[in-house]
Amino acid sequence: MLIQLTMRRTGAVPVPGSPIDGIRIMALLPSRWHKDLTQATGDIVIRVRTDAGTTSADVRAEVAEILTNPEVGHWELVTCRPLHTRNDEQDSAKEEK
């Protein structure tokens, strides 16, 4: 499953143009997930490809736990939404047959 995570700073002084917090958060995500930092200025947007059977609720819980870490605790998860890919559509079509 492909999921897009969006995180927003909760009140700390922003570091304009710095991807460091995005990289820190990516490093704390499970190593079995494929991760892609798509935006690092302002909000942090990370796309993750999870294992089959992992739900967006599982991902949301994992990220919420990660954001309790003091080095990235000044970020909050704003959205955690599944992105539909062409492979998802092909898999659904195969299941229907």
Secondary structure, DSSP 8 states (H G I E B T S, - for coil): -EEEEEEEE-SS---TT--HHHHHHHHHS-TTSEEEEEE-SSSEEEEEE--TT--HHHHHHHHHHHTTSTTTTTEEEEEEEEE--HHHHHHHHHHH-
